[in-house]
Amino acid sequence: MKLMMQFFAICFILSAREGFSQEPAFFLKNGQKILFLGDSNTFAGEYITNIDGYLFTRFPDQIFELINLGLSSETISGCSEADHPFPRPNVQNRLTKALEKIKPDIVFLCYGMNDGIYSPFDENRFKAYQEGTKKALKLIRSARAIPILLTPPPFDPVPIKKRTLGENQKNHSYKSPYVRYDEEVLQKYSDWLLTLKSNTQMVIDLHGPMKEYIESQRLQNPNYRLSGDGIHFNSIGHLIICKEILHALHAPALVDLGEFGTMKPMENIREYTDKNGLYRFRWKTKLPMPINPKITNEQIESIQLYGKLDALMLRGQFIQSEQYRFYMNGKEISKISGEELSGGANLTRISKMPFNEQSKQLWPVIQKRRQLIGTAWLSEVGSDHPNTPKGKPLQEAIIEAKKLREEILEKTQPQEYLIELKPINK
């Protein structure tokens, strides 16, 4: 098994050195303006902060402008339950204005959770969802933007099982959802969206992977929850959404690669020495993607983020010892086996790595900038929501966001570290 893992790690390294030429190109391009529309999970926007952080650190010399126009309670169908405090906002009423003012290159749409109004399946509501989706796609294409559909995240009745209602009970709503709302409604909505997938229409499935993750965690902990109320997801849920979106867009998994002991040194390795098996060199590398500091390393591992989206690889040739003490900038960080180094060690898995800490410190700054721009645009475009958060005047927000971008870019430039690998003598 170890030999098999080492084989795949070497294949990963070799493909990385060739620039992943066999992989499709990353879908997002330098200079694009990317708009996100959706309900309260999109309004919360943590998954957008995660995507923004990935772009800042993976492509520090490029510019991507992410604008979050998510809105709590919103639908794409115009449906609303009777006991909702106000008629649910309909994105159709602000979509044209948003497209005219923002002029996005790409528009993400994530609707469905509210569109079934937390009730048993109804053919008329389903038809309204289908027609609303098609209408939005047509408007986005007419604005010469690329629409990308996201299936709705799953509804989870477990956290609120005492409040859920059966099929024959009355007054289903977000306060008392139908207990089988996910299986009988959101699953159908998701399945239909996936039928729209084609060479000219991208559809990214969030519903399936998120539901699979919840079910896998409940094999160990039957009370596991990704949401406190079954609707609004926690930071892990948002990180899963980010992972699924970026993976579907063919985002490069490799942060950077450092390879030492080679006949021809890599450009990012300098001052390399090997004295009696003690390796010492300076390595200039990009930062891993910033992640909410509240999320633990174990939780990140559980969603398989490191291998699929955040691999910072260090590999040595002709490794002699079985075990090494790993030092960075003079400080002992961890122990690494010779086998790991030969096959390629993914250093983002080691939480004490200085670049992991630096990356985590970036997250709140990126979050602040994203919220600043999002609420300013939300106020500029307007909505049907009676309690729409009021943002700063747009031009004022743009100036402040520019300063925050400069601060982020200063911290996301590739940095150099002194690496020492000292063999452990048995």
DOVOZA-860010 format. One record per residue (C-alpha): residue number from 1; x, y, z. Coordinates in nm, 2 decimals. Layout:
# DOVOZA-860010
{n=NUM	xx=X	yy=Y	zz=Z}
...
***
This chain:
# DOVOZA-860010
{n=1	xx=0.00	yy=0.00	zz=0.00}
{n=2	xx=0.28	yy=0.24	zz=0.09}
{n=3	xx=0.45	yy=0.17	zz=-0.24}
{n=4	xx=0.13	yy=0.24	zz=-0.42}
{n=5	xx=0.09	yy=0.57	zz=-0.24}
{n=6	xx=0.45	yy=0.66	zz=-0.32}
{n=7	xx=0.39	yy=0.58	zz=-0.69}
{n=8	xx=0.09	yy=0.81	zz=-0.71}
{n=9	xx=0.28	yy=1.09	zz=-0.53}
{n=10	xx=0.56	yy=1.06	zz=-0.78}
{n=11	xx=0.31	yy=1.07	zz=-1.07}
{n=12	xx=0.16	yy=1.38	zz=-0.91}
{n=13	xx=0.50	yy=1.55	zz=-0.89}
{n=14	xx=0.59	yy=1.46	zz=-1.24}
{n=15	xx=0.27	yy=1.59	zz=-1.38}
{n=16	xx=0.32	yy=1.91	zz=-1.17}
{n=17	xx=0.66	yy=1.96	zz=-1.33}
{n=18	xx=0.50	yy=1.94	zz=-1.67}
{n=19	xx=0.25	yy=2.21	zz=-1.57}
{n=20	xx=-0.05	yy=1.97	zz=-1.56}
{n=21	xx=-0.05	yy=1.98	zz=-1.94}
{n=22	xx=-0.29	yy=1.69	zz=-1.96}
{n=23	xx=-0.55	yy=1.87	zz=-1.74}
{n=24	xx=-0.80	yy=2.11	zz=-1.88}
{n=25	xx=-0.72	yy=2.48	zz=-1.84}
{n=26	xx=-0.85	yy=2.67	zz=-1.54}
{n=27	xx=-1.19	yy=2.81	zz=-1.64}
{n=28	xx=-1.15	yy=3.15	zz=-1.47}
{n=29	xx=-0.93	yy=3.41	zz=-1.65}
{n=30	xx=-0.73	yy=3.71	zz=-1.54}
{n=31	xx=-0.93	yy=4.03	zz=-1.53}
{n=32	xx=-1.27	yy=3.87	zz=-1.50}
{n=33	xx=-1.56	yy=4.01	zz=-1.30}
{n=34	xx=-1.75	yy=3.72	zz=-1.13}
{n=35	xx=-2.10	yy=3.77	zz=-0.98}
{n=36	xx=-2.26	yy=3.54	zz=-0.73}
{n=37	xx=-2.64	yy=3.53	zz=-0.69}
{n=38	xx=-2.82	yy=3.31	zz=-0.44}
{n=39	xx=-3.01	yy=3.29	zz=-0.11}
{n=40	xx=-2.89	yy=3.32	zz=0.25}
{n=41	xx=-2.60	yy=3.07	zz=0.22}
{n=42	xx=-2.46	yy=3.28	zz=-0.07}
{n=43	xx=-2.53	yy=3.60	zz=0.13}
{n=44	xx=-2.33	yy=3.46	zz=0.42}
{n=45	xx=-2.07	yy=3.42	zz=0.15}
{n=46	xx=-1.80	yy=3.23	zz=0.33}
{n=47	xx=-1.75	yy=3.00	zz=0.03}
{n=48	xx=-1.69	yy=3.31	zz=-0.18}
{n=49	xx=-1.43	yy=3.43	zz=0.06}
{n=50	xx=-1.26	yy=3.09	zz=0.03}
{n=51	xx=-1.26	yy=3.11	zz=-0.35}
{n=52	xx=-1.13	yy=3.46	zz=-0.33}
{n=53	xx=-0.85	yy=3.35	zz=-0.10}
{n=54	xx=-0.76	yy=3.07	zz=-0.34}
{n=55	xx=-0.73	yy=3.31	zz=-0.63}
{n=56	xx=-0.53	yy=3.57	zz=-0.43}
{n=57	xx=-0.27	yy=3.31	zz=-0.32}
{n=58	xx=-0.26	yy=3.09	zz=-0.63}
{n=59	xx=-0.25	yy=3.37	zz=-0.88}
{n=60	xx=-0.09	yy=3.67	zz=-0.70}
{n=61	xx=-0.01	yy=3.84	zz=-1.02}
{n=62	xx=-0.36	yy=3.83	zz=-1.16}
{n=63	xx=-0.69	yy=4.01	zz=-1.08}
{n=64	xx=-1.03	yy=3.85	zz=-1.03}
{n=65	xx=-1.31	yy=4.06	zz=-0.90}
{n=66	xx=-1.57	yy=3.86	zz=-0.70}
{n=67	xx=-1.90	yy=4.03	zz=-0.62}
{n=68	xx=-2.14	yy=3.86	zz=-0.38}
{n=69	xx=-2.50	yy=3.97	zz=-0.44}
{n=70	xx=-2.66	yy=3.69	zz=-0.24}
{n=71	xx=-2.98	yy=3.78	zz=-0.06}
{n=72	xx=-3.15	yy=3.61	zz=0.24}
{n=73	xx=-3.49	yy=3.46	zz=0.17}
{n=74	xx=-3.46	yy=3.50	zz=-0.20}
{n=75	xx=-3.59	yy=3.26	zz=-0.47}
{n=76	xx=-3.56	yy=3.23	zz=-0.84}
{n=77	xx=-3.92	yy=3.12	zz=-0.88}
{n=78	xx=-4.12	yy=3.39	zz=-0.70}
{n=79	xx=-4.27	yy=3.13	zz=-0.46}
{n=80	xx=-4.33	yy=3.22	zz=-0.10}
{n=81	xx=-4.50	yy=3.05	zz=0.20}
{n=82	xx=-4.80	yy=3.22	zz=0.37}
{n=83	xx=-4.64	yy=3.27	zz=0.71}
{n=84	xx=-4.31	yy=3.41	zz=0.59}
{n=85	xx=-4.27	yy=3.76	zz=0.75}
{n=86	xx=-4.28	yy=3.92	zz=0.40}
{n=87	xx=-4.31	yy=3.79	zz=0.04}
{n=88	xx=-3.98	yy=3.62	zz=-0.04}
{n=89	xx=-3.77	yy=3.84	zz=-0.28}
{n=90	xx=-3.75	yy=3.72	zz=-0.64}
{n=91	xx=-3.41	yy=3.76	zz=-0.81}
{n=92	xx=-3.59	yy=3.82	zz=-1.14}
{n=93	xx=-3.68	yy=4.17	zz=-1.00}
{n=94	xx=-3.31	yy=4.28	zz=-0.97}
{n=95	xx=-3.13	yy=4.06	zz=-1.22}
{n=96	xx=-3.15	yy=4.30	zz=-1.52}
{n=97	xx=-3.03	yy=4.59	zz=-1.31}
{n=98	xx=-2.75	yy=4.39	zz=-1.16}
{n=99	xx=-2.63	yy=4.28	zz=-1.50}
{n=100	xx=-2.65	yy=4.63	zz=-1.64}
{n=101	xx=-2.46	yy=4.79	zz=-1.35}
{n=102	xx=-2.20	yy=4.52	zz=-1.28}
{n=103	xx=-2.14	yy=4.39	zz=-1.63}
{n=104	xx=-2.00	yy=4.06	zz=-1.51}
{n=105	xx=-1.82	yy=3.80	zz=-1.72}
{n=106	xx=-1.95	yy=3.50	zz=-1.52}
{n=107	xx=-2.26	yy=3.47	zz=-1.31}
{n=108	xx=-2.31	yy=3.19	zz=-1.05}
{n=109	xx=-2.67	yy=3.10	zz=-0.96}
{n=110	xx=-2.75	yy=2.90	zz=-0.65}
{n=111	xx=-3.12	yy=2.87	zz=-0.58}
{n=112	xx=-3.36	yy=2.60	zz=-0.47}
{n=113	xx=-3.35	yy=2.58	zz=-0.10}
{n=114	xx=-3.63	yy=2.84	zz=-0.06}
{n=115	xx=-3.81	yy=2.77	zz=-0.39}
{n=116	xx=-3.99	yy=2.46	zz=-0.26}
{n=117	xx=-4.10	yy=2.67	zz=0.04}
{n=118	xx=-4.01	yy=2.38	zz=0.27}
{n=119	xx=-4.33	yy=2.19	zz=0.17}
{n=120	xx=-4.40	yy=1.86	zz=0.00}
{n=121	xx=-4.33	yy=1.85	zz=-0.37}
{n=122	xx=-4.57	yy=2.05	zz=-0.58}
{n=123	xx=-4.57	yy=2.04	zz=-0.96}
{n=124	xx=-4.67	yy=2.41	zz=-1.00}
{n=125	xx=-4.38	yy=2.52	zz=-0.77}
{n=126	xx=-4.14	yy=2.30	zz=-0.96}
{n=127	xx=-4.26	yy=2.45	zz=-1.29}
{n=128	xx=-4.21	yy=2.80	zz=-1.15}
{n=129	xx=-3.85	yy=2.70	zz=-1.05}
{n=130	xx=-3.78	yy=2.56	zz=-1.39}
{n=131	xx=-3.92	yy=2.87	zz=-1.57}
{n=132	xx=-3.74	yy=3.11	zz=-1.34}
{n=133	xx=-3.41	yy=2.93	zz=-1.39}
{n=134	xx=-3.45	yy=2.94	zz=-1.77}
{n=135	xx=-3.55	yy=3.30	zz=-1.76}
{n=136	xx=-3.24	yy=3.39	zz=-1.56}
{n=137	xx=-3.01	yy=3.20	zz=-1.79}
{n=138	xx=-3.16	yy=3.38	zz=-2.09}
{n=139	xx=-3.11	yy=3.72	zz=-1.93}
{n=140	xx=-2.75	yy=3.64	zz=-1.83}
{n=141	xx=-2.66	yy=3.52	zz=-2.18}
{n=142	xx=-2.82	yy=3.82	zz=-2.34}
{n=143	xx=-2.59	yy=4.03	zz=-2.12}
{n=144	xx=-2.30	yy=3.84	zz=-2.28}
{n=145	xx=-2.20	yy=3.68	zz=-1.95}
{n=146	xx=-2.15	yy=3.31	zz=-1.88}
{n=147	xx=-2.40	yy=3.15	zz=-1.64}
{n=148	xx=-2.30	yy=2.87	zz=-1.41}
{n=149	xx=-2.57	yy=2.68	zz=-1.22}
{n=150	xx=-2.51	yy=2.54	zz=-0.87}
{n=151	xx=-2.75	yy=2.27	zz=-0.74}
{n=152	xx=-2.90	yy=2.37	zz=-0.40}
{n=153	xx=-2.72	yy=2.24	zz=-0.09}
{n=154	xx=-2.92	yy=1.97	zz=0.10}
{n=155	xx=-3.17	yy=2.03	zz=0.37}
{n=156	xx=-3.09	yy=1.83	zz=0.68}
{n=157	xx=-3.39	yy=1.76	zz=0.91}
{n=158	xx=-3.18	yy=1.60	zz=1.19}
{n=159	xx=-3.08	yy=1.92	zz=1.37}
{n=160	xx=-3.45	yy=2.04	zz=1.39}
{n=161	xx=-3.63	yy=1.70	zz=1.39}
{n=162	xx=-3.87	yy=1.83	zz=1.67}
{n=163	xx=-3.99	yy=2.11	zz=1.44}
{n=164	xx=-4.03	yy=1.91	zz=1.12}
{n=165	xx=-4.38	yy=1.81	zz=0.99}
{n=166	xx=-4.51	yy=1.51	zz=0.80}
{n=167	xx=-4.67	yy=1.52	zz=0.46}
{n=168	xx=-5.03	yy=1.54	zz=0.57}
{n=169	xx=-4.97	yy=1.81	zz=0.84}
{n=170	xx=-5.04	yy=2.17	zz=0.76}
{n=171	xx=-4.85	yy=2.50	zz=0.75}
{n=172	xx=-4.51	yy=2.38	zz=0.62}
{n=173	xx=-4.26	yy=2.66	zz=0.61}
{n=174	xx=-3.90	yy=2.75	zz=0.70}
{n=175	xx=-4.02	yy=2.74	zz=1.07}
{n=176	xx=-4.16	yy=2.39	zz=1.04}
{n=177	xx=-4.02	yy=2.22	zz=0.72}
{n=178	xx=-4.15	yy=1.90	zz=0.56}
{n=179	xx=-3.94	yy=1.62	zz=0.71}
{n=180	xx=-3.86	yy=1.47	zz=0.36}
{n=181	xx=-3.81	yy=1.81	zz=0.19}
{n=182	xx=-3.46	yy=1.71	zz=0.08}
{n=183	xx=-3.54	yy=1.37	zz=-0.07}
{n=184	xx=-3.86	yy=1.46	zz=-0.24}
{n=185	xx=-3.81	yy=1.83	zz=-0.34}
{n=186	xx=-3.45	yy=1.94	zz=-0.34}
{n=187	xx=-3.33	yy=1.62	zz=-0.49}
{n=188	xx=-3.57	yy=1.66	zz=-0.78}
{n=189	xx=-3.47	yy=2.02	zz=-0.83}
{n=190	xx=-3.10	yy=1.92	zz=-0.83}
{n=191	xx=-3.16	yy=1.63	zz=-1.07}
{n=192	xx=-3.34	yy=1.86	zz=-1.31}
{n=193	xx=-3.06	yy=2.12	zz=-1.30}
{n=194	xx=-2.81	yy=1.85	zz=-1.38}
{n=195	xx=-3.01	yy=1.77	zz=-1.70}
{n=196	xx=-2.92	yy=2.11	zz=-1.82}
{n=197	xx=-2.55	yy=2.04	zz=-1.82}
{n=198	xx=-2.39	yy=2.05	zz=-2.17}
{n=199	xx=-2.09	yy=2.17	zz=-2.36}
{n=200	xx=-2.24	yy=2.52	zz=-2.34}
{n=201	xx=-2.39	yy=2.51	zz=-1.99}
{n=202	xx=-2.19	yy=2.44	zz=-1.68}
{n=203	xx=-2.38	yy=2.29	zz=-1.38}
{n=204	xx=-2.19	yy=2.22	zz=-1.06}
{n=205	xx=-2.34	yy=1.97	zz=-0.82}
{n=206	xx=-2.33	yy=2.08	zz=-0.45}
{n=207	xx=-2.62	yy=1.88	zz=-0.33}
{n=208	xx=-2.47	yy=1.53	zz=-0.39}
{n=209	xx=-2.12	yy=1.58	zz=-0.25}
{n=210	xx=-2.25	yy=1.77	zz=0.06}
{n=211	xx=-2.51	yy=1.50	zz=0.14}
{n=212	xx=-2.25	yy=1.23	zz=0.09}
{n=213	xx=-2.02	yy=1.41	zz=0.34}
{n=214	xx=-2.29	yy=1.44	zz=0.60}
{n=215	xx=-2.38	yy=1.07	zz=0.56}
{n=216	xx=-2.01	yy=0.96	zz=0.58}
{n=217	xx=-1.96	yy=1.16	zz=0.90}
{n=218	xx=-2.28	yy=1.01	zz=1.06}
{n=219	xx=-2.13	yy=0.66	zz=1.02}
{n=220	xx=-1.90	yy=0.77	zz=1.31}
{n=221	xx=-2.12	yy=1.02	zz=1.48}
{n=222	xx=-2.50	yy=0.98	zz=1.42}
{n=223	xx=-2.56	yy=1.33	zz=1.56}
{n=224	xx=-2.31	yy=1.50	zz=1.32}
{n=225	xx=-2.44	yy=1.82	zz=1.17}
{n=226	xx=-2.31	yy=2.06	zz=0.90}
{n=227	xx=-2.59	yy=2.30	zz=0.98}
{n=228	xx=-2.75	yy=2.41	zz=1.31}
{n=229	xx=-3.09	yy=2.46	zz=1.16}
{n=230	xx=-3.08	yy=2.23	zz=0.86}
{n=231	xx=-3.06	yy=2.52	zz=0.62}
{n=232	xx=-2.77	yy=2.74	zz=0.69}
{n=233	xx=-2.43	yy=2.58	zz=0.67}
{n=234	xx=-2.13	yy=2.62	zz=0.89}
{n=235	xx=-1.77	yy=2.69	zz=0.78}
{n=236	xx=-1.70	yy=2.33	zz=0.68}
{n=237	xx=-2.01	yy=2.34	zz=0.46}
{n=238	xx=-1.89	yy=2.65	zz=0.29}
{n=239	xx=-1.54	yy=2.50	zz=0.24}
{n=240	xx=-1.70	yy=2.20	zz=0.07}
{n=241	xx=-1.89	yy=2.43	zz=-0.16}
{n=242	xx=-1.57	yy=2.61	zz=-0.24}
{n=243	xx=-1.39	yy=2.29	zz=-0.31}
{n=244	xx=-1.66	yy=2.16	zz=-0.54}
{n=245	xx=-1.68	yy=2.48	zz=-0.74}
{n=246	xx=-1.30	yy=2.52	zz=-0.79}
{n=247	xx=-1.26	yy=2.15	zz=-0.87}
{n=248	xx=-1.53	yy=2.18	zz=-1.14}
{n=249	xx=-1.35	yy=2.48	zz=-1.28}
{n=250	xx=-1.03	yy=2.27	zz=-1.31}
{n=251	xx=-0.85	yy=2.48	zz=-1.05}
{n=252	xx=-0.49	yy=2.37	zz=-1.02}
{n=253	xx=-0.43	yy=2.15	zz=-0.71}
{n=254	xx=-0.07	yy=2.24	zz=-0.68}
{n=255	xx=0.03	yy=2.54	zz=-0.48}
{n=256	xx=0.40	yy=2.50	zz=-0.55}
{n=257	xx=0.67	yy=2.24	zz=-0.59}
{n=258	xx=1.02	yy=2.24	zz=-0.43}
{n=259	xx=1.25	yy=1.96	zz=-0.54}
{n=260	xx=1.60	yy=1.93	zz=-0.41}
{n=261	xx=1.90	yy=1.71	zz=-0.48}
{n=262	xx=1.84	yy=1.72	zz=-0.85}
{n=263	xx=2.11	yy=1.75	zz=-1.11}
{n=264	xx=1.96	yy=2.08	zz=-1.23}
{n=265	xx=1.83	yy=2.29	zz=-0.94}
{n=266	xx=1.48	yy=2.43	zz=-0.96}
{n=267	xx=1.45	yy=2.81	zz=-0.99}
{n=268	xx=1.28	yy=2.84	zz=-0.66}
{n=269	xx=1.56	yy=2.65	zz=-0.47}
{n=270	xx=1.90	yy=2.82	zz=-0.40}
{n=271	xx=2.20	yy=2.78	zz=-0.17}
{n=272	xx=2.15	yy=2.41	zz=-0.16}
{n=273	xx=2.40	yy=2.20	zz=0.04}
{n=274	xx=2.41	yy=1.84	zz=0.14}
{n=275	xx=2.66	yy=1.76	zz=0.42}
{n=276	xx=2.65	yy=1.41	zz=0.56}
{n=277	xx=2.29	yy=1.38	zz=0.48}
{n=278	xx=2.19	yy=1.71	zz=0.63}
{n=279	xx=2.01	yy=1.91	zz=0.36}
{n=280	xx=2.00	yy=2.29	zz=0.38}
{n=281	xx=1.86	yy=2.53	zz=0.12}
{n=282	xx=1.63	yy=2.83	zz=0.06}
{n=283	xx=1.30	yy=2.77	zz=-0.09}
{n=284	xx=1.07	yy=3.04	zz=-0.24}
{n=285	xx=0.71	yy=2.93	zz=-0.26}
{n=286	xx=0.36	yy=3.06	zz=-0.29}
{n=287	xx=0.12	yy=3.05	zz=0.01}
{n=288	xx=-0.15	yy=2.79	zz=0.05}
{n=289	xx=-0.51	yy=2.91	zz=0.02}
{n=290	xx=-0.64	yy=3.10	zz=0.33}
{n=291	xx=-0.89	yy=2.91	zz=0.53}
{n=292	xx=-1.11	yy=3.02	zz=0.82}
{n=293	xx=-0.89	yy=2.98	zz=1.13}
{n=294	xx=-1.18	yy=2.82	zz=1.32}
{n=295	xx=-1.15	yy=2.51	zz=1.10}
{n=296	xx=-0.92	yy=2.25	zz=1.23}
{n=297	xx=-0.66	yy=2.05	zz=1.03}
{n=298	xx=-0.86	yy=1.73	zz=1.10}
{n=299	xx=-1.17	yy=1.89	zz=0.95}
{n=300	xx=-0.98	yy=2.00	zz=0.64}
{n=301	xx=-0.85	yy=1.65	zz=0.60}
{n=302	xx=-1.20	yy=1.51	zz=0.63}
{n=303	xx=-1.31	yy=1.69	zz=0.31}
{n=304	xx=-0.99	yy=1.59	zz=0.12}
{n=305	xx=-0.91	yy=1.95	zz=0.05}
{n=306	xx=-0.53	yy=1.92	zz=0.06}
{n=307	xx=-0.48	yy=1.67	zz=-0.21}
{n=308	xx=-0.75	yy=1.81	zz=-0.44}
{n=309	xx=-0.70	yy=2.18	zz=-0.41}
{n=310	xx=-0.41	yy=2.28	zz=-0.18}
{n=311	xx=-0.10	yy=2.07	zz=-0.23}
{n=312	xx=0.24	yy=2.23	zz=-0.14}
{n=313	xx=0.49	yy=1.96	zz=-0.23}
{n=314	xx=0.85	yy=1.91	zz=-0.12}
{n=315	xx=1.05	yy=1.63	zz=-0.27}
{n=316	xx=1.41	yy=1.51	zz=-0.25}
{n=317	xx=1.61	yy=1.28	zz=-0.47}
{n=318	xx=1.85	yy=1.02	zz=-0.34}
{n=319	xx=1.71	yy=1.04	zz=0.02}
{n=320	xx=1.93	yy=0.83	zz=0.25}
{n=321	xx=1.78	yy=0.84	zz=0.60}
{n=322	xx=1.45	yy=0.69	zz=0.72}
{n=323	xx=1.35	yy=0.99	zz=0.93}
{n=324	xx=1.43	yy=1.37	zz=0.94}
{n=325	xx=1.37	yy=1.66	zz=1.17}
{n=326	xx=1.22	yy=1.94	zz=0.95}
{n=327	xx=1.33	yy=2.30	zz=1.03}
{n=328	xx=1.20	yy=2.61	zz=0.88}
{n=329	xx=1.37	yy=2.94	zz=0.94}
{n=330	xx=1.56	yy=2.78	zz=1.23}
{n=331	xx=1.26	yy=2.64	zz=1.41}
{n=332	xx=1.18	yy=2.27	zz=1.43}
{n=333	xx=0.84	yy=2.21	zz=1.28}
{n=334	xx=0.79	yy=1.84	zz=1.24}
{n=335	xx=0.94	yy=1.50	zz=1.16}
{n=336	xx=0.92	yy=1.38	zz=0.81}
{n=337	xx=1.00	yy=1.03	zz=0.69}
{n=338	xx=1.25	yy=0.97	zz=0.41}
{n=339	xx=0.97	yy=0.78	zz=0.23}
{n=340	xx=0.75	yy=1.09	zz=0.23}
{n=341	xx=1.03	yy=1.31	zz=0.10}
{n=342	xx=1.11	yy=1.06	zz=-0.18}
{n=343	xx=0.75	yy=1.04	zz=-0.29}
{n=344	xx=0.66	yy=1.40	zz=-0.22}
{n=345	xx=0.55	yy=1.54	zz=0.11}
{n=346	xx=0.24	yy=1.77	zz=0.11}
{n=347	xx=0.34	yy=2.03	zz=0.36}
{n=348	xx=0.00	yy=2.20	zz=0.39}
{n=349	xx=-0.10	yy=1.89	zz=0.60}
{n=350	xx=0.14	yy=2.01	zz=0.87}
{n=351	xx=-0.05	yy=2.28	zz=1.06}
{n=352	xx=0.26	yy=2.43	zz=1.23}
{n=353	xx=0.41	yy=2.53	zz=0.90}
{n=354	xx=0.48	yy=2.91	zz=0.91}
{n=355	xx=0.31	yy=2.96	zz=0.57}
{n=356	xx=0.00	yy=2.79	zz=0.69}
{n=357	xx=-0.02	yy=3.04	zz=0.98}
{n=358	xx=0.05	yy=3.33	zz=0.75}
{n=359	xx=-0.22	yy=3.21	zz=0.51}
{n=360	xx=-0.48	yy=3.19	zz=0.79}
{n=361	xx=-0.40	yy=3.55	zz=0.90}
{n=362	xx=-0.50	yy=3.66	zz=0.55}
{n=363	xx=-0.85	yy=3.51	zz=0.57}
{n=364	xx=-1.02	yy=3.78	zz=0.78}
{n=365	xx=-0.87	yy=4.06	zz=0.56}
{n=366	xx=-1.01	yy=3.89	zz=0.25}
{n=367	xx=-1.34	yy=3.84	zz=0.42}
{n=368	xx=-1.36	yy=4.21	zz=0.52}
{n=369	xx=-1.29	yy=4.31	zz=0.16}
{n=370	xx=-1.55	yy=4.07	zz=0.02}
{n=371	xx=-1.82	yy=4.19	zz=0.26}
{n=372	xx=-1.73	yy=4.56	zz=0.19}
{n=373	xx=-1.77	yy=4.52	zz=-0.19}
{n=374	xx=-2.08	yy=4.29	zz=-0.16}
{n=375	xx=-2.29	yy=4.51	zz=0.06}
{n=376	xx=-2.20	yy=4.82	zz=-0.14}
{n=377	xx=-2.32	yy=4.66	zz=-0.46}
{n=378	xx=-2.62	yy=4.52	zz=-0.28}
{n=379	xx=-2.72	yy=4.87	zz=-0.18}
{n=380	xx=-2.64	yy=5.01	zz=-0.53}
{n=381	xx=-2.85	yy=4.74	zz=-0.71}
{n=382	xx=-3.13	yy=4.73	zz=-0.45}
{n=383	xx=-3.38	yy=4.44	zz=-0.38}
{n=384	xx=-3.73	yy=4.35	zz=-0.26}
{n=385	xx=-3.60	yy=4.25	zz=0.08}
{n=386	xx=-3.73	yy=4.49	zz=0.35}
{n=387	xx=-3.42	yy=4.45	zz=0.56}
{n=388	xx=-3.14	yy=4.46	zz=0.30}
{n=389	xx=-2.81	yy=4.53	zz=0.47}
{n=390	xx=-2.70	yy=4.89	zz=0.39}
{n=391	xx=-2.35	yy=4.91	zz=0.25}
{n=392	xx=-2.12	yy=5.20	zz=0.20}
{n=393	xx=-2.16	yy=5.42	zz=-0.11}
{n=394	xx=-2.02	yy=5.23	zz=-0.40}
{n=395	xx=-1.73	yy=5.47	zz=-0.49}
{n=396	xx=-1.62	yy=5.49	zz=-0.13}
{n=397	xx=-1.63	yy=5.11	zz=-0.10}
{n=398	xx=-1.42	yy=5.07	zz=-0.42}
{n=399	xx=-1.15	yy=5.31	zz=-0.29}
{n=400	xx=-1.14	yy=5.12	zz=0.05}
{n=401	xx=-1.14	yy=4.78	zz=-0.13}
{n=402	xx=-0.85	yy=4.89	zz=-0.34}
{n=403	xx=-0.64	yy=4.96	zz=-0.03}
{n=404	xx=-0.74	yy=4.62	zz=0.12}
{n=405	xx=-0.64	yy=4.46	zz=-0.21}
{n=406	xx=-0.29	yy=4.62	zz=-0.19}
{n=407	xx=-0.26	yy=4.49	zz=0.17}
{n=408	xx=-0.36	yy=4.14	zz=0.06}
{n=409	xx=-0.13	yy=4.13	zz=-0.24}
{n=410	xx=0.17	yy=4.25	zz=-0.03}
{n=411	xx=0.11	yy=3.94	zz=0.20}
{n=412	xx=0.04	yy=3.69	zz=-0.08}
{n=413	xx=0.36	yy=3.73	zz=-0.28}
{n=414	xx=0.58	yy=3.42	zz=-0.28}
{n=415	xx=0.81	yy=3.41	zz=0.02}
{n=416	xx=1.15	yy=3.25	zz=0.08}
{n=417	xx=1.21	yy=3.01	zz=0.37}
{n=418	xx=1.53	yy=2.85	zz=0.50}
{n=419	xx=1.48	yy=2.48	zz=0.50}
{n=420	xx=1.69	yy=2.23	zz=0.70}
{n=421	xx=1.64	yy=1.85	zz=0.71}
{n=422	xx=1.84	yy=1.68	zz=0.98}
{n=423	xx=1.86	yy=1.30	zz=0.97}
{n=424	xx=1.75	yy=1.13	zz=1.29}
{n=425	xx=2.01	yy=0.87	zz=1.39}
{n=426	xx=1.88	yy=0.56	zz=1.56}
***
